[in-house]
Amino acid sequence: MMTLRKLEAGALALVTGASSGIGAALAEQLVGKGCRVIAAARRADRLGALARRLGPLCRPVALDVNDDASVGSLIERLPAEWRDIDILVNNAAHDIGGKVPFGEGRVGDWLAIIETNVAGMLRVTGALLPTILAQGGGQIVNIGSVSGVSAVPNEAAYIASKHAVNGFSKALRLDYLGRIRVIEILPGIVRTGFAEARWRGDAAKAAAYYDSFPVCLTPEDIAGCVVFALAQPANVTIAELLVLPSE
Ligand SMILES: NC(=O)c1ccc[n+]([C@@H]2O[C@H](COP(=O)([O-])OP(=O)(O)OC[C@H]3O[C@@H](n4cnc5c(N)ncnc54)[C@H](OP(=O)(O)O)[C@@H]3O)[C@@H](O)[C@H]2O)c1
């Protein structure tokens, strides 16, 4: 059976998409557990503010999951004492240009969704696998979605991307049984920066969208589920955790 470093014993997690929403909340909760966190995203100003707030257990790093050079140089851009990563959280994703019937969307938007949500996840996972394996055991958390196991209208590209996250998580788990614990968290609606990004900065439209749901989850709710899954003993795998708002 695999050995896992306890979060409290200074496990080192890299969280993609840590500049906002679920990723930022997760960085905070992992640091609260005593875990070291590399907070990765493109918006350096937001990561800097997060790192200042969380203190020395959090290290910001610029990362564009779509950029081979950015992902390929990630480990070498970290100081030696921040390279023993044993937890990867693939959280970065978007639905920019989505929430329209498929044919009314733009080809460029469909492909950008697949590029970030699927290719970006594969790219980062591939780059970090040797590092995680070198720790003698580790964990990969993929943030999927209820949209990875079901569908709603007007999100075809995003739903395709999250079904891919579900399939990738299942397959990766089998490839690294006994060496890497692969966890997928599948949230329902969460109030984050996601809708504002989808509508390219239209905060009012995003707020109205979230307000149209009787209840939304919070980023902290999902972060708590990730921490719960990561903290399980080595003989337990929370393979898929579907988390819905209670109405
Ligand atoms: N909100 C929901 O209702 C909901 C429901 C189910 C699942 N999810 C999933 O939860 C995860 C987090 O989303 P969220 O709701 O927290 O949204 P969010 O607040 O918009 O956060 C998305 C994060 O992804 C990062 N990101 C986007 N493109 C990137 C790229 N090319 N390279 C690196 N980072 C990138 C963004 O950072 P930068 O822009 O700074 O790079 C941001 O930190 C996603 O996987 C999403 O699909 C969300």
The ligand as a Tripos MOL2 file, in Angstrom:
@<TRIPOS>MOLECULE
LIG
   48    52     1     0     0
SMALL
NO_CHARGES

@<TRIPOS>ATOM
      1 N1        -18.2100   27.5610   -9.8240 N.am      1 LIG1
      2 C1        -18.9280   26.4740  -10.0720 C.2       1 LIG1
      3 O1        -20.1720   26.5040  -10.0550 O.2       1 LIG1
      4 C2        -18.2500   25.1700  -10.3440 C.ar      1 LIG1
      5 C3        -19.0220   24.0020  -10.3330 C.ar      1 LIG1
      6 C4        -18.4050   22.7830  -10.5940 C.ar      1 LIG1
      7 C5        -17.0600   22.7480  -10.8480 C.ar      1 LIG1
      8 N2        -16.3290   23.8960  -10.8520 N.ar      1 LIG1
      9 C6        -14.8940   23.7950  -11.1430 C.3       1 LIG1
     10 O2        -14.1700   24.3540  -10.0630 O.3       1 LIG1
     11 C7        -12.8680   24.7310  -10.5360 C.3       1 LIG1
     12 C8        -12.5150   26.1130  -10.0210 C.3       1 LIG1
     13 O3        -13.4010   27.0520  -10.5720 O.3       1 LIG1
     14 P1        -14.0100   28.2680   -9.7290 P.3       1 LIG1
     15 O4        -15.4670   28.0420   -9.6690 O.co2     1 LIG1
     16 O5        -13.2520   28.4590   -8.4760 O.co2     1 LIG1
     17 O6        -13.7740   29.4630  -10.7920 O.3       1 LIG1
     18 P2        -12.8830   30.7860  -10.7450 P.3       1 LIG1
     19 O7        -13.1570   31.5490   -9.4970 O.co2     1 LIG1
     20 O8        -13.1480   31.4480  -12.0550 O.co2     1 LIG1
     21 O9        -11.3930   30.2280  -10.7100 O.3       1 LIG1
     22 C9        -10.8180   29.6480  -11.8590 C.3       1 LIG1
     23 C10        -9.3190   29.6210  -11.6840 C.3       1 LIG1
     24 O10        -8.7460   29.0050  -12.8600 O.3       1 LIG1
     25 C11        -7.6180   29.7380  -13.2190 C.3       1 LIG1
     26 N3         -7.2770   29.5740  -14.6220 N.ar      1 LIG1
     27 C12        -8.0660   29.7320  -15.7210 C.ar      1 LIG1
     28 N4         -7.3660   29.5430  -16.8300 N.ar      1 LIG1
     29 C13        -6.0880   29.2510  -16.4510 C.ar      1 LIG1
     30 C14        -4.8940   28.9710  -17.1480 C.ar      1 LIG1
     31 N5         -4.8280   28.9510  -18.4920 N.pl3     1 LIG1
     32 N6         -3.7650   28.7090  -16.4410 N.ar      1 LIG1
     33 C15        -3.7980   28.7300  -15.0930 C.ar      1 LIG1
     34 N7         -4.9030   29.0010  -14.3680 N.ar      1 LIG1
     35 C16        -6.0400   29.2620  -15.0550 C.ar      1 LIG1
     36 C17        -7.9390   31.1850  -12.8690 C.3       1 LIG1
     37 O11        -6.7350   31.9090  -12.6100 O.3       1 LIG1
     38 P3         -6.0490   33.0060  -13.5670 P.3       1 LIG1
     39 O12        -7.1500   33.6320  -14.3720 O.co2     1 LIG1
     40 O13        -5.4020   33.9410  -12.5910 O.co2     1 LIG1
     41 O14        -5.0660   32.2270  -14.3730 O.co2     1 LIG1
     42 C18        -8.7150   31.0060  -11.5690 C.3       1 LIG1
     43 O15        -7.8360   31.0080  -10.4700 O.3       1 LIG1
     44 C19       -12.9220   24.5990  -12.0600 C.3       1 LIG1
     45 O16       -12.3340   23.3590  -12.4130 O.3       1 LIG1
     46 C20       -14.4200   24.5640  -12.3440 C.3       1 LIG1
     47 O17       -14.7000   23.8970  -13.5630 O.3       1 LIG1
     48 C21       -16.8860   25.1040  -10.6070 C.ar      1 LIG1
@<TRIPOS>BOND
     1     1     2 1
     2     2     3 2
     3     2     4 1
     4     4     5 ar
     5     4    48 ar
     6     5     6 ar
     7     6     7 ar
     8     7     8 ar
     9     8     9 1
    10     8    48 ar
    11     9    10 1
    12     9    46 1
    13    10    11 1
    14    11    12 1
    15    11    44 1
    16    12    13 1
    17    13    14 1
    18    14    15 2
    19    14    16 1
    20    14    17 1
    21    17    18 1
    22    18    19 2
    23    18    20 1
    24    18    21 1
    25    21    22 1
    26    22    23 1
    27    23    24 1
    28    23    42 1
    29    24    25 1
    30    25    26 1
    31    25    36 1
    32    26    27 ar
    33    26    35 ar
    34    27    28 ar
    35    28    29 ar
    36    29    30 ar
    37    29    35 ar
    38    30    31 1
    39    30    32 ar
    40    32    33 ar
    41    33    34 ar
    42    34    35 ar
    43    36    37 1
    44    36    42 1
    45    37    38 1
    46    38    39 2
    47    38    40 1
    48    38    41 1
    49    42    43 1
    50    44    45 1
    51    44    46 1
    52    46    47 1
@<TRIPOS>SUBSTRUCTURE
     1 LIG1         1 GROUP 0 **** ****
